[in-house]
Amino acid sequence: MKKRKLPKFKNEQAEAKFWQTHDSSVYIDWLQAQSVRLPHLKPSATTISLRLPISLLDEIKILANKKDVPYQSLIKVILTENVQKR
C-alpha cells in the first residue's frame, strides 16, 4: 500500500489534534521503523518542595505501602488523576 505524504502542521497542538483522528499506519511504514536510544535525554520533570502535614504524609506512605509503590509515585498519580478530572 502506498503511503500518504505527511501534512505540514502549524504547531504541535494542530499535529496532536490531527493524530487523534488519523491512523499513523496510513502515513508511516512501521515495518521500516528502527529503534533508537537517547541516552542524554533528560526527563521533562522538575523537583519541587512541598510542605505537608506529617499526618497526611504518614497516611500517604501507608497507602503507598499497601499498593506496593513508592509514596512519591503515588502522590504523582493522585495529583494527575485529580487535575485530569477538572
BELRAJO-V334107 format. One line per field, one symbol per residue. ss: DSSP state (H for helix, E for strand, C for the rest). phi: phi as a letter, one per 30 degrees, with the letter a starting at -180 (. if undefined). psi: psi as a letter, one per 40 degrees, with the letter a starting at -180 (. if undefined). A space follows every 50 residues. Layout:
ss = ???
phi = ???
psi = ???
This chain:
ss = CCCCCCCCCCCHHHHHHHHHCCCHHHCCCHHHCCCCCCCCCCCCCCCCCC CCCHHHHHHHHHHHHHHCCCHHHHHHHHHHHHHHCC
phi = .dddddddcdadddddddddbbddddcbdddcdbdbcbdcdcddbbdbcb dbdedddddddddddddhbdddddeddddddddddd
psi = hhiihhihididddddddedeihdeddhgedeiiiihgdehiifiihihh hiidddddddddddddefiidddddddddddddde.
